[in-house]
Amino acid sequence: MLRVIVISSYILLLSACSNFQFSSNLDKDNFNEYFKPSQVTVYEKSQLAALDYTFIGTVEGSSCQENANDRPADIKQARTNARINAAGKNANAIVFQSCLTFDPDKVCISNIICYGQTFHVSQPEKG
């Protein structure tokens, strides 16, 4: 009798899941955007001397607190946004020049902007 109940329960469980559909709000582009900063390595200017690199251009990244209940502007977020912008230029390296904190204005209660130079650093060939 116990065997019949277990088998029946198992069949019922399997049949209940047979028409199961999974729907998600996750988007492949969001994953690509999320991992962009990890594609860009932060270097000090002195470290570039020992590397084979090509200058690409300059970028900036900002962190803005628009409303009183928002998270305050953060230097880490500003640097991350600069790295995202560097990845958008196909750079794999960045050297930060400076980060500036701005006074409150009509848009941002607190605002930090980081400026950097982007590069493509050639990776040494393994072999």
ROLOKOL-868617 format. One line per 3 residues: their letters; for each residue x, y, z of C-alpha. Coordinates in Angstrom, 2 decimals. Example, Ala and Ser with C-alpha at 12.3 -4.5 7.8 and 13.67 -1.06 7.14 Angstrom:
2
as> 12.30,-4.50,7.80 ~ 13.67,-1.06,7.14
! end
This chain:
127
mlr> 0.00,0.00,0.00 ~ 2.84,2.42,0.88 ~ 4.46,1.60,-2.44
viv> 1.27,2.58,-4.33 ~ 1.08,5.90,-2.45 ~ 4.74,6.73,-3.14
iss> 4.43,5.88,-6.85 ~ 1.17,7.81,-7.15 ~ 2.70,10.83,-5.41
yil> 5.72,10.67,-7.70 ~ 3.57,10.50,-10.84 ~ 1.40,13.36,-9.59
lls> 4.46,15.46,-8.86 ~ 5.93,14.85,-12.31 ~ 2.68,15.54,-14.11
acs> 2.17,18.78,-12.18 ~ 5.47,20.08,-13.55 ~ 4.98,18.96,-17.14
nfq> 3.47,22.25,-18.30 ~ 5.78,24.42,-16.25 ~ 7.08,27.48,-18.07
fss> 9.83,29.70,-16.74 ~ 9.71,33.40,-17.39 ~ 12.34,35.87,-16.21
nld> 13.02,39.57,-16.44 ~ 16.74,38.83,-16.81 ~ 18.26,40.02,-20.04
kdn> 21.56,38.94,-21.61 ~ 22.44,42.58,-22.26 ~ 22.11,43.30,-18.54
fne> 24.66,40.57,-17.80 ~ 27.06,42.03,-20.34 ~ 26.63,45.50,-18.84
yfk> 27.05,44.17,-15.30 ~ 30.42,42.57,-16.05 ~ 31.85,45.44,-18.15
psq> 33.89,46.98,-15.32 ~ 35.72,43.68,-14.76 ~ 37.04,43.90,-18.33
vtv> 39.01,47.05,-17.45 ~ 42.04,46.86,-15.15 ~ 42.99,49.89,-13.06
yek> 46.68,50.80,-13.33 ~ 48.88,53.44,-11.79 ~ 50.64,55.59,-14.36
sql> 54.04,54.22,-13.28 ~ 52.90,50.64,-14.03 ~ 52.36,51.43,-17.73
aal> 56.08,51.93,-18.34 ~ 56.68,48.17,-18.25 ~ 53.71,47.37,-20.52
dyt> 52.98,47.46,-24.24 ~ 49.96,49.76,-24.51 ~ 48.06,52.05,-26.86
fig> 46.30,55.20,-25.67 ~ 42.60,55.22,-26.59 ~ 41.15,58.35,-25.02
tve> 39.71,59.89,-21.91 ~ 36.59,58.95,-19.99 ~ 34.67,60.10,-16.99
gss> 32.31,58.45,-14.60 ~ 29.94,60.11,-12.20 ~ 27.93,59.30,-9.12
cqe> 25.01,61.64,-8.43 ~ 22.59,61.73,-5.52 ~ 19.46,63.21,-7.06
nan> 17.03,62.91,-4.13 ~ 17.46,63.15,-0.37 ~ 16.45,59.50,0.08
drp> 18.92,58.24,-2.57 ~ 22.33,56.83,-1.73 ~ 24.96,59.61,-1.41
adi> 27.41,60.05,-4.27 ~ 30.21,57.52,-3.95 ~ 33.73,57.57,-5.38
kqa> 33.62,53.78,-5.93 ~ 30.50,54.12,-8.08 ~ 32.03,57.01,-10.04
rtn> 35.15,54.93,-10.74 ~ 33.02,51.92,-11.72 ~ 31.04,54.07,-14.14
ari> 34.30,55.33,-15.66 ~ 35.42,51.71,-16.13 ~ 32.10,50.92,-17.85
naa> 32.69,53.87,-20.19 ~ 36.24,52.65,-20.83 ~ 34.95,49.19,-21.75
gkn> 32.54,50.89,-24.13 ~ 35.58,52.29,-25.94 ~ 37.11,48.78,-26.13
ana> 39.76,49.67,-23.55 ~ 41.09,47.08,-21.15 ~ 42.98,49.48,-18.89
ivf> 42.41,52.80,-17.17 ~ 44.57,55.23,-15.22 ~ 42.55,57.58,-13.05
qsc> 43.67,61.19,-13.16 ~ 41.42,62.65,-10.47 ~ 38.05,62.49,-8.79
ltf> 36.28,65.72,-7.93 ~ 33.44,66.38,-5.51 ~ 31.02,69.07,-6.65
dpd> 28.79,71.36,-4.63 ~ 25.04,70.67,-4.66 ~ 23.18,72.01,-7.69
kvc> 19.71,71.74,-9.24 ~ 20.32,68.14,-10.36 ~ 22.55,66.53,-7.73
isn> 22.53,66.91,-3.97 ~ 25.98,65.31,-3.95 ~ 28.07,64.60,-7.03
iic> 31.45,62.99,-7.67 ~ 33.06,62.75,-11.11 ~ 36.21,60.71,-11.80
ygq> 38.36,61.33,-14.88 ~ 40.72,58.83,-16.44 ~ 42.77,57.89,-19.47
tfh> 41.96,54.64,-21.25 ~ 44.38,52.24,-22.89 ~ 44.56,48.94,-24.65
vsq> 47.28,46.93,-22.94 ~ 48.65,44.05,-25.01 ~ 48.77,40.83,-23.04
pek> 52.07,38.93,-23.28 ~ 51.86,35.83,-25.44 ~ 52.00,32.57,-23.55
g> 54.19,29.93,-24.98
! end
